[in-house]
């Protein structure tokens, strides 16, 4: 029998923004705790809000009687700590000292944007959050992760527009980056206020967040879909499907802000990453302990789920490998299109993708130079990540993110 404790903590200061002003300040601190007991191929789980105690462990022990199957072995003998906050944990200081400075900084930045762009309205939110997770058991495992993130998620609307919003301005960082945020915001908003026509070419490099086009891959790389024969990629393990420069991996490295180096089962990856596709070759689906054991796949440290439930496979920690080039170097002297709002599109069961693009900008020589009219883009999954794939930037070019570039068809 192995007894295990798992906890999640989230401390957050959320500033609601209306009309470029701080409308409300919401502070919260939530602790979620779970106890698990593993014995003879079964698991007992009990969870609570707040810190767990011996009573919670007793409840988990009692829940073993439910005979919930869990044939995988609990994680043993792993000890590691990672803390990216750079300071001692102190809840009171977080909500008072850090909260006050965060509020003041947000008000100053909004004041600058309002003054420089009076024709625009800014709304939605900005957040300061600190997250931590810990897993320990009496089989010698003790894992701890902690991170801190600052995020801006601004909806931008022109005062003369009839739309609910016209654009999205986002930015994520682990530390306050005033000048970097303002520099990017000014470039973005200047381009927003400068209408330009669509280029005449019918194929152009499209710049997007990797998640905008990678969801179809992840959905069909789930070991459950593979095991039941419903994946788009069934029968293609070991085959070269995409370009030499395309690799997709489970990402639990420090380059993925807010992602612990371990999953909720305590599983980890060598060097904190596990390739599903490498140099275009499909290597494996992603699997938690249960699916790995059931179907004979490799455990890829992708278990997740509610803190008080039995762990299950998930799809939230994947990255496309970056090239060794910045976004500007990837594009070169060509013109490209940087997409910020793309809604209403999807992949078909044949792997064809099409979507309207509501807000996008012309990118030229390393800068956003103007706002484009609405248009549509399309492509096939094997082309998007094959012959048309340019790469992922080595720099966090916009929004605090690495950006994906691929050539796609434009339809006016």
VEXDREN-2710 file (C-alpha; in Angstrom, 1 decimal):
% VEXDREN-2710
k/r/px/py/pz
1/UNK/0.0/0.0/0.0
2/UNK/1.2/3.5/-0.9
3/UNK/-0.2/6.7/0.5
4/UNK/0.1/9.9/-1.5
5/UNK/-0.7/13.6/-1.0
6/UNK/-1.2/16.1/-3.9
7/UNK/-1.9/19.8/-3.6
8/UNK/-2.5/22.8/-5.9
9/UNK/-2.3/26.4/-4.8
10/UNK/-3.4/29.4/-6.8
11/UNK/-3.0/33.0/-5.5
12/UNK/-4.3/35.6/-7.9
13/UNK/-4.9/39.3/-8.2
14/UNK/-7.4/40.0/-11.1
15/UNK/-7.9/43.5/-12.2
16/UNK/-11.1/44.0/-14.2
17/UNK/-10.8/46.8/-16.9
18/UNK/-13.7/48.8/-18.4
19/UNK/-13.1/51.8/-20.6
20/UNK/-9.4/51.8/-19.9
21/UNK/-10.0/52.1/-16.1
22/UNK/-9.6/49.6/-13.3
23/UNK/-13.2/48.7/-12.5
24/UNK/-12.6/46.1/-9.7
25/UNK/-9.9/44.2/-7.9
26/UNK/-10.4/40.6/-7.1
27/UNK/-8.0/38.8/-4.8
28/UNK/-8.2/35.1/-4.2
29/UNK/-6.2/32.3/-2.7
30/UNK/-7.3/28.8/-3.3
31/UNK/-5.8/25.6/-2.0
32/UNK/-7.0/22.2/-3.3
33/UNK/-5.7/19.1/-1.6
34/UNK/-6.1/15.4/-2.4
35/UNK/-5.0/12.2/-0.7
36/UNK/-4.6/8.9/-2.6
37/UNK/-4.1/5.4/-1.5
38/UNK/-2.9/2.7/-3.9
39/UNK/-3.4/-1.0/-3.1
40/UNK/-3.8/-4.2/-5.0
41/UNK/-4.6/-2.6/-8.4
42/UNK/-7.1/-0.1/-6.9
43/UNK/-7.0/3.5/-5.9
44/UNK/-8.9/5.5/-3.2
45/UNK/-9.1/9.2/-3.6
46/UNK/-10.4/12.0/-1.4
47/UNK/-10.2/15.7/-1.9
48/UNK/-11.0/19.0/-0.1
49/UNK/-10.6/22.7/-0.5
50/UNK/-7.8/23.8/1.9
51/UNK/-5.0/21.8/3.3
52/UNK/-5.4/18.0/3.7
53/UNK/-5.1/16.3/7.0
54/UNK/-5.1/12.8/8.5
55/UNK/-8.9/12.7/8.2
56/UNK/-8.7/13.2/4.5
57/UNK/-6.2/10.4/4.2
58/UNK/-8.5/8.2/6.2
59/UNK/-11.3/9.0/3.8
60/UNK/-9.1/8.0/0.9
61/UNK/-8.3/4.8/2.6
62/UNK/-12.0/4.1/3.1
63/UNK/-12.7/4.9/-0.6
64/UNK/-10.5/2.0/-1.5
65/UNK/-13.6/-0.1/-0.8
66/UNK/-15.1/1.4/-4.0
67/UNK/-12.7/-0.8/-5.9
68/UNK/-11.8/1.8/-8.5
69/UNK/-9.2/0.1/-10.8
70/UNK/-5.8/1.6/-11.0
71/UNK/-3.3/-1.0/-12.1
72/UNK/-0.3/1.3/-12.7
73/UNK/2.4/1.6/-10.1
74/UNK/2.6/4.9/-8.1
75/UNK/5.7/7.0/-8.7
76/UNK/8.6/6.0/-6.5
77/UNK/11.9/7.6/-5.5
78/UNK/11.7/11.0/-7.3
79/UNK/12.8/14.1/-5.5
80/UNK/12.9/17.5/-7.2
81/UNK/12.0/21.2/-6.6
82/UNK/11.6/24.0/-9.1
83/UNK/10.7/27.6/-8.2
84/UNK/10.6/30.3/-10.8
85/UNK/9.3/33.1/-8.6
86/UNK/12.7/34.0/-7.1
87/UNK/11.4/34.8/-3.7
88/UNK/10.0/33.4/-0.5
89/UNK/6.4/32.5/-0.4
90/UNK/4.3/34.9/1.7
91/UNK/0.6/35.1/1.0
92/UNK/0.1/38.4/2.9
93/UNK/2.9/40.0/1.0
94/UNK/1.6/38.7/-2.3
95/UNK/-1.8/40.3/-1.8
96/UNK/-0.6/43.6/-0.1
97/UNK/2.9/44.6/-1.3
98/UNK/2.8/42.8/-4.6
99/UNK/-0.8/43.6/-5.1
100/UNK/-0.4/47.3/-4.5
101/UNK/2.6/47.6/-6.9
102/UNK/0.8/45.5/-9.5
103/UNK/-2.3/47.7/-9.3
104/UNK/-0.2/50.9/-9.6
105/UNK/1.7/49.6/-12.6
106/UNK/-1.5/48.5/-14.3
107/UNK/-3.0/52.0/-13.8
108/UNK/0.1/53.7/-15.2
109/UNK/0.2/51.5/-18.2
110/UNK/-3.5/52.0/-18.9
111/UNK/-3.1/55.7/-18.5
112/UNK/-0.3/55.7/-21.1
113/UNK/-2.4/53.7/-23.6
114/UNK/-5.5/55.9/-23.1
115/UNK/-3.4/59.1/-23.6
116/UNK/-1.7/57.9/-26.7
117/UNK/-4.7/56.2/-28.3
118/UNK/-7.8/58.2/-27.3
119/UNK/-9.8/56.7/-30.2
120/UNK/-9.6/53.3/-28.7
121/UNK/-11.3/51.6/-25.8
122/UNK/-9.6/49.0/-23.6
123/UNK/-11.4/46.4/-21.5
124/UNK/-11.2/42.9/-20.0
125/UNK/-8.5/42.1/-17.5
126/UNK/-4.9/41.9/-16.3
127/UNK/-3.7/39.3/-13.8
128/UNK/-0.9/38.5/-11.4
129/UNK/-1.0/34.9/-10.5
130/UNK/1.2/32.5/-8.5
131/UNK/0.7/28.8/-8.9
132/UNK/2.3/25.9/-7.1
133/UNK/1.8/22.1/-7.1
134/UNK/3.3/19.4/-4.8
135/UNK/3.1/15.6/-4.9
136/UNK/4.7/13.4/-2.2
137/UNK/4.2/9.8/-1.1
138/UNK/5.6/7.3/1.3
139/UNK/7.4/5.6/-1.7
140/UNK/10.1/8.2/-1.6
141/UNK/8.7/10.8/-4.0
142/UNK/8.6/14.5/-3.2
143/UNK/8.0/16.9/-6.1
144/UNK/7.4/20.7/-5.9
145/UNK/6.8/23.4/-8.6
146/UNK/6.1/27.1/-8.3
147/UNK/5.7/29.8/-10.9
148/UNK/4.5/33.4/-11.2
149/UNK/2.9/35.0/-14.2
150/UNK/1.7/38.4/-15.2
151/UNK/-0.8/38.5/-18.1
152/UNK/-2.5/41.2/-20.0
153/UNK/-5.7/40.2/-21.9
154/UNK/-7.0/43.4/-23.4
155/UNK/-10.0/43.7/-25.8
156/UNK/-9.5/46.6/-28.1
157/UNK/-12.5/48.5/-29.7
158/UNK/-12.5/51.5/-31.8
159/UNK/-14.9/54.2/-30.5
160/UNK/-16.7/54.3/-33.8
161/UNK/-17.0/50.5/-34.2
162/UNK/-20.3/48.7/-33.7
163/UNK/-18.5/45.5/-32.7
164/UNK/-18.2/44.2/-29.2
165/UNK/-14.5/44.3/-29.8
166/UNK/-12.2/44.6/-32.8
167/UNK/-8.9/43.2/-31.6
168/UNK/-7.1/41.4/-28.8
169/UNK/-3.9/42.6/-27.2
170/UNK/-2.3/40.0/-25.0
171/UNK/1.1/39.7/-23.2
172/UNK/2.4/37.1/-20.8
173/UNK/5.7/37.2/-18.8
174/UNK/7.1/36.0/-15.5
175/UNK/8.4/39.4/-14.5
176/UNK/7.1/43.0/-15.0
177/UNK/8.3/44.1/-18.5
178/UNK/7.0/47.6/-18.9
179/UNK/9.1/48.7/-21.8
180/UNK/8.7/45.5/-23.7
181/UNK/4.9/45.5/-23.2
182/UNK/4.6/49.2/-24.3
183/UNK/6.8/48.7/-27.3
184/UNK/4.8/45.8/-28.5
185/UNK/1.5/47.5/-27.7
186/UNK/2.4/50.6/-29.6
187/UNK/3.5/48.6/-32.7
188/UNK/0.3/46.6/-32.5
189/UNK/-2.1/49.6/-32.0
190/UNK/-0.4/51.8/-34.6
191/UNK/-0.9/49.0/-37.1
192/UNK/-4.5/48.5/-36.0
193/UNK/-5.2/52.2/-36.9
194/UNK/-3.5/51.9/-40.3
195/UNK/-5.7/50.1/-42.8
196/UNK/-3.8/48.3/-45.7
197/UNK/-5.1/46.1/-48.5
198/UNK/-4.5/42.4/-48.7
199/UNK/-1.4/41.4/-50.7
200/UNK/-2.2/40.1/-54.2
201/UNK/-0.5/36.7/-53.6
202/UNK/-2.8/33.8/-53.0
203/UNK/-0.3/32.0/-50.7
204/UNK/1.5/33.8/-48.0
205/UNK/3.3/33.0/-44.7
206/UNK/0.8/33.1/-41.9
207/UNK/2.0/33.9/-38.3
208/UNK/-0.1/32.4/-35.5
209/UNK/0.1/31.0/-32.0
210/UNK/0.9/27.3/-32.4
211/UNK/-2.3/26.3/-30.6
212/UNK/-4.4/27.8/-33.3
213/UNK/-3.3/25.0/-35.8
214/UNK/-1.9/22.3/-33.5
215/UNK/-5.1/21.3/-31.9
216/UNK/-6.0/18.8/-34.6
217/UNK/-2.7/17.1/-34.1
218/UNK/-3.0/16.8/-30.3
219/UNK/-6.6/15.6/-30.5
220/UNK/-5.6/12.7/-32.8
221/UNK/-2.4/11.9/-30.8
222/UNK/-4.3/10.9/-27.7
223/UNK/-3.5/7.3/-26.8
224/UNK/-7.1/6.6/-26.1
225/UNK/-8.0/7.5/-29.7
226/UNK/-5.1/5.4/-31.0
227/UNK/-6.0/2.4/-28.8
228/UNK/-9.6/2.4/-30.0
229/UNK/-8.7/3.0/-33.6
230/UNK/-10.4/6.4/-34.0
231/UNK/-7.3/8.5/-34.5
232/UNK/-6.7/10.2/-37.8
233/UNK/-3.2/8.8/-37.6
234/UNK/-4.0/5.2/-36.8
235/UNK/-1.7/2.8/-38.7
236/UNK/0.9/5.5/-39.2
237/UNK/3.2/5.2/-36.2
238/UNK/6.9/5.3/-37.4
239/UNK/6.0/6.9/-40.7
240/UNK/7.4/10.2/-42.0
241/UNK/4.3/12.4/-42.2
242/UNK/5.5/16.0/-41.9
243/UNK/8.5/18.2/-42.8
244/UNK/12.1/17.5/-41.5
245/UNK/11.9/20.8/-39.6
246/UNK/8.7/19.8/-37.7
247/UNK/8.7/18.3/-34.2
248/UNK/6.0/18.2/-31.6
249/UNK/6.6/17.2/-28.0
250/UNK/5.2/17.1/-24.5
251/UNK/6.6/20.2/-23.0
252/UNK/7.3/20.3/-19.2
253/UNK/10.4/22.6/-19.6
254/UNK/10.9/26.0/-18.1
255/UNK/10.0/27.5/-21.5
256/UNK/6.4/26.7/-20.8
257/UNK/5.3/29.2/-18.1
258/UNK/3.0/27.8/-15.5
259/UNK/3.5/24.1/-16.5
260/UNK/4.9/21.9/-13.8
261/UNK/7.7/19.5/-14.7
262/UNK/5.6/16.6/-13.4
263/UNK/2.0/15.5/-14.1
264/UNK/-0.6/14.7/-11.5
265/UNK/0.6/11.1/-11.3
266/UNK/4.1/12.3/-10.5
267/UNK/5.4/11.2/-13.9
268/UNK/8.3/13.2/-15.6
269/UNK/10.0/13.2/-19.0
270/UNK/13.7/12.9/-19.7
271/UNK/15.0/16.5/-20.0
272/UNK/11.4/17.5/-19.3
273/UNK/10.2/16.8/-22.8
274/UNK/9.0/13.8/-24.8
275/UNK/8.7/13.9/-28.6
276/UNK/5.5/12.6/-30.2
277/UNK/6.6/13.8/-33.6
278/UNK/10.3/14.3/-34.4
279/UNK/11.8/15.6/-37.6
280/UNK/8.4/14.8/-39.2
281/UNK/8.3/11.2/-38.0
282/UNK/5.3/10.1/-35.9
283/UNK/6.9/8.4/-32.9
284/UNK/4.2/7.8/-30.3
285/UNK/0.8/9.0/-29.0
286/UNK/0.7/10.6/-25.6
287/UNK/-0.4/8.5/-22.7
288/UNK/-0.8/8.5/-18.9
289/UNK/0.0/5.5/-16.8
290/UNK/-3.3/3.8/-17.3
291/UNK/-3.4/4.1/-21.1
292/UNK/0.3/3.2/-21.4
293/UNK/-0.3/0.0/-19.5
294/UNK/-3.6/-0.8/-21.3
295/UNK/-2.4/-0.3/-24.8
296/UNK/1.3/-0.8/-24.5
297/UNK/2.4/2.7/-25.2
298/UNK/5.0/4.8/-23.5
299/UNK/4.0/6.9/-20.4
300/UNK/4.5/10.5/-21.6
301/UNK/3.7/12.4/-18.3
302/UNK/0.4/13.7/-19.6
303/UNK/-2.0/12.8/-16.7
304/UNK/-4.3/15.5/-15.4
305/UNK/-7.8/15.9/-14.0
306/UNK/-9.5/17.4/-11.1
307/UNK/-7.5/17.3/-7.9
308/UNK/-10.1/15.0/-6.2
309/UNK/-10.5/12.6/-9.1
310/UNK/-8.7/9.6/-10.5
311/UNK/-6.0/11.0/-12.9
312/UNK/-6.7/10.7/-16.7
313/UNK/-4.9/11.6/-19.9
314/UNK/-4.9/15.2/-21.0
315/UNK/-3.8/17.6/-23.8
316/UNK/-2.5/20.8/-22.3
317/UNK/1.3/20.8/-22.3
318/UNK/2.5/20.5/-25.9
319/UNK/4.9/22.6/-27.9
320/UNK/6.2/22.7/-31.5
321/UNK/10.0/22.8/-31.5
322/UNK/11.4/26.2/-32.2
323/UNK/13.9/26.8/-35.0
324/UNK/17.2/28.6/-34.5
325/UNK/15.8/31.7/-36.2
326/UNK/13.9/34.7/-34.9
327/UNK/10.5/35.6/-36.4
328/UNK/12.1/38.3/-38.5
329/UNK/14.7/35.8/-39.8
330/UNK/12.1/33.2/-40.6
331/UNK/10.1/35.6/-42.7
332/UNK/13.1/37.3/-44.3
333/UNK/12.3/39.9/-47.0
334/UNK/8.8/38.5/-47.7
335/UNK/5.6/40.0/-46.5
336/UNK/3.6/37.9/-44.1
337/UNK/0.3/38.0/-42.2
338/UNK/0.1/38.1/-38.4
339/UNK/-3.3/36.8/-37.1
340/UNK/-4.7/37.9/-33.8
341/UNK/-8.4/37.0/-34.1
342/UNK/-9.4/33.8/-36.0
343/UNK/-12.7/32.3/-35.1
344/UNK/-15.2/30.0/-36.8
345/UNK/-12.8/27.6/-38.5
346/UNK/-11.8/23.9/-38.0
347/UNK/-10.3/20.8/-39.5
348/UNK/-12.4/18.3/-41.4
349/UNK/-12.1/14.6/-40.9
350/UNK/-9.8/14.5/-44.0
351/UNK/-7.4/16.9/-42.4
352/UNK/-8.4/20.0/-44.4
353/UNK/-8.5/23.3/-42.5
354/UNK/-10.4/26.5/-43.3
355/UNK/-11.2/29.5/-41.2
356/UNK/-12.3/33.1/-41.5
357/UNK/-9.8/35.6/-40.1
358/UNK/-11.4/38.6/-38.4
359/UNK/-8.3/40.6/-37.4
360/UNK/-4.9/40.4/-38.9
361/UNK/-1.9/42.6/-39.7
362/UNK/0.6/42.9/-42.5
363/UNK/4.1/42.0/-41.3
364/UNK/7.0/43.5/-43.2
365/UNK/10.7/43.6/-42.3
366/UNK/10.2/42.7/-38.7
367/UNK/7.2/44.9/-37.9
368/UNK/3.4/45.1/-38.0
369/UNK/2.7/47.8/-40.6
370/UNK/-1.1/47.8/-41.0
371/UNK/-4.5/46.2/-40.4
372/UNK/-5.9/44.0/-43.2
373/UNK/-9.5/43.5/-44.2
374/UNK/-11.2/40.2/-43.3
375/UNK/-10.3/37.2/-45.3
376/UNK/-10.2/33.3/-45.2
377/UNK/-7.3/30.9/-44.9
378/UNK/-7.1/27.2/-45.8
379/UNK/-4.7/24.3/-46.0
380/UNK/-4.2/20.6/-45.4
381/UNK/-2.6/19.2/-42.2
382/UNK/0.2/17.5/-44.1
383/UNK/1.0/20.7/-46.0
384/UNK/0.6/23.0/-43.0
385/UNK/3.3/21.1/-41.1
386/UNK/5.0/19.7/-44.2
387/UNK/6.0/21.4/-47.4
388/UNK/4.4/24.8/-46.3
389/UNK/5.8/24.8/-42.8
390/UNK/8.4/27.5/-42.2
391/UNK/9.1/27.1/-38.5
392/UNK/8.5/28.3/-35.0
393/UNK/10.4/31.4/-33.9
394/UNK/13.3/31.2/-31.5
395/UNK/12.2/34.4/-29.9
396/UNK/9.0/35.3/-28.1
397/UNK/8.2/37.7/-30.9
398/UNK/4.7/38.8/-29.8
399/UNK/2.4/38.3/-26.8
400/UNK/5.2/36.7/-24.9
401/UNK/4.9/33.6/-27.1
402/UNK/6.9/31.7/-29.7
403/UNK/5.1/32.2/-33.1
404/UNK/4.4/29.6/-35.7
405/UNK/4.9/30.4/-39.4
406/UNK/3.4/28.4/-42.3
407/UNK/2.3/29.2/-45.8
408/UNK/-1.4/29.0/-46.4
409/UNK/-3.9/29.8/-49.1
410/UNK/-5.7/33.2/-48.9
411/UNK/-9.3/33.6/-50.1
412/UNK/-10.8/37.1/-50.3
END
